[in-house]
Amino acid sequence: MGHLMKRSKCWPIYIMLMFLTLSLQSCLDIGDNGNFQTKGMNNGTQIGINQTTQANFKGKLYFTLQHNLYTLDSQHNLTQLTRGMNVRDPAVSPDGKWIAFIATYKNYTDLMLMSTTGGQVKTLRSGNGTYIANPNSEFPKATYLWYAQPSWAADSKHLLFLSDLAKPYADAGVDAFLLDLQVFSIAIDDPTATPQVVAYATYGDGGNRDPSFRPGHADQIIYTHYQYDPKTNYKQLVQIYLEDPNAISNNPGKYRPGTSDVEVDPALALTPPEPDLVNFQPNFSPDGNAIAYIRRLDATHMGLFIMPVPTDPGQLIQDPNNPDTQKKALASYAKSVQIVSGEYISQPVWSADGKQIAYIGYSNNTFDIRLANIELDKKTGAYSLKGEPIQLTDTKGQLDAESRPFWTP
């Protein structure tokens, strides 16, 4: 009898702990395991896909799991597209025919192309190379190359991408190779031709990231620019830049890589040049009138923001170094609206109708894809969050957080 009494007294504690656990799961956006349908993968592992109506979306999401490329459609069907490759950064052409992506190896990467219907994978540009003895330095030279983050032009014939193609040369007076990633462009019908330089990097601290065209505007691209603060020489400036992709090629000799001198920079900053203020990973809305981006809030938190595109950006980038132009460009940043925040948030991508944003979120020691439903106030032009973000995947640590997801109609 005493034994039974001891057991019965434990039940209230057990029930309390159970409700506490459920409450914590809700706060952490983990979700009820019953909401996730198990999907088997070819390697024998499993992931979960949220089946609730809150997790509904239109189109297809492309992302990588254990560095294999997958697509998830609106019916929550999961399809593996590549095998035996170390894949990153998928990007689907606007005409829906091609997927560009990066294949990663030990010392280099390749820029790849495959049909959205499957079939043979084509290497557009290979970064494979060799090491070369360098008598003037203790370090050898290398002809290996890195490619990253392909992004399509509206014609589905040209690709932006990142690369360290400039490392064989250096500017006079600078005792370093330009190892930083810069933005280049190629035509997929002639990928071996010399790439066009689209955006330059400054020496050190990472170069450029996240390039893409503004929808409906072939004369405007956006990207993240990394450099050291010229005033301190050790703090970071991480800013979102807008630029005419043909500014460098149309003005030979006017601009040069490796410099932090704004007088020879064709780019226009859309975020402030404040040390340690990190604004990055910009992504245009489908109509090209807004920019979703990530901002570091503090040492342990990040936020997803949306800001409007500056008024008449095509005209502004024709005179990017004019102080009045720079002031006008920064005015939109003050209108930024925070949509969500968390310990780690990255890689926002818009749905084709502009009503949802998918992003990579972090909780319970794993990365997963989350959906944020958003709405636009047509009077104010400001976006806001509808309800709470919903966890779409439960990949159990298999999602590659360093690879960018992509969303197609």
Buried (B, 14 or more C-beta within 10 A) or exposed (E): EEEEEEEEEEEEEEEEEEEEEEEEBEEEBBBEEEBBEEBEBEEEBEBBBBEBEBBBBBBBBBBBBBBBBBBBBEEBEBEEBBEEBBBBBBBBBBEEEBBBBBBBEEEBBBBBBBEBEEEEBEEBBBBEEEEEEEEEEEEEBBEBBBBBBBBBBBEBBBBBBBBBBBBEEBEEEEEEBBBBBBBBBBBBEEBEEEBBBBBBBBBBBBBBBBBBBBBEBBBBBBBBBBBBBEEEEEBBBBBBBBBBBBBBEEEEEEBEBBBBEBEBBBBBBBBEBBBEBBBBBBBBBBBBBBBBBBBBBEEEEBBBBBBBBBEEBEEBBBEBBEEEBBEBBBEBBEEBBEBBBBEBBBBBBBBEEBBBBBBBBBBBEBBBBBBBBBEBEEEEEBBBBEEEBBBBBBBBBBBBBBBBBBBBE
